[in-house]
Amino acid sequence: MTAYQDLPADAKVWIYQADRAFTDYEAITIQRKLDAFVADWTSHKKDVKALGQLYYNRFIVLMADERSFRVSGCAIDSSVAFIKELGQTLEVDFLNRFNIAYIQDDKAYVADKQQFRELFEQGKIDENTIVFNNLAQTKEEFENNWQIPLKESWQMKVFAALQENQVYNYFPN
């Protein structure tokens, strides 16, 4: 396992968001499994210099240093298989990209697209609500663009269009 500070700014990042928060016990178990996974993670029979971290008891973030070699498709597939297996074991969905995570009262919450739209329309969240940009590709993007105000996110573009009734069905029911 590679220490966070030892990963370069251009380290590759994969972010997996759970549809529910983990208990403290689950969080400890997940971190142990992440540590074991990254310790054994290989690409073309070479050890991947990587880190796996749990954030907000809800997000799994994998980072890999690709300066020496790129993480291959098979290595990426093995990480996705690991996440899927973990999700099945915990009865958690890590792969629903329509769920939107946001921060309220210093805690991370997840809402499905309909719930999020309702929260926005009811004024329970607004353009300054911090949302998570799980599309960050590098450590630098993760550090600077993972947690951003809704007004700076791709989600806001959708809601701005919703308010103008341009793409009301962008998030179809």
Secondary structure, DSSP 8 states (H G I E B T S, - for coil): ---GGGS-TT-EEEEEE-SS---HHHHHHHHHHHHHHHHH-EETTEE-EEEEEEETTTEEEEEEE-SSS---HHHHHHHHHHHHHHHHHHT--S--TT-EEEEETTEEEEE-HHHHHHHHHTTSS-TTSEEE-TT--BHHHHHHHSEEEGGGSHHHHHHHHHHTTSSGGGS--
